[in-house]
Amino acid sequence: MTRQEAIHQARKAAQRAEALASLAERYATHPDLHHKVTPIAEAGSVLADTARAFAAIAQALPETEA
């Protein structure tokens, strides 16, 4: 894995985490969907952790020229 690939994966995971956070927020205000908030928020948390891990990997890898 190159630094650029790790950065790409970090961004992708962060975007997915953001989307799930928005979805959980919308579901939290909907009376019929409260039961879905916790699992969606937990999935978003895992994706945020994944984004942080890929960012750490990217930081540890040497820069390469494109």
Secondary structure, 3 states (H helix, E strand, C coil): CCHHHHHHHHHHHHHHHHHHHHHHHHHHCCCCCHHHHHHHHHHHHHHHHHHHHHHHHHHHCCCCCC
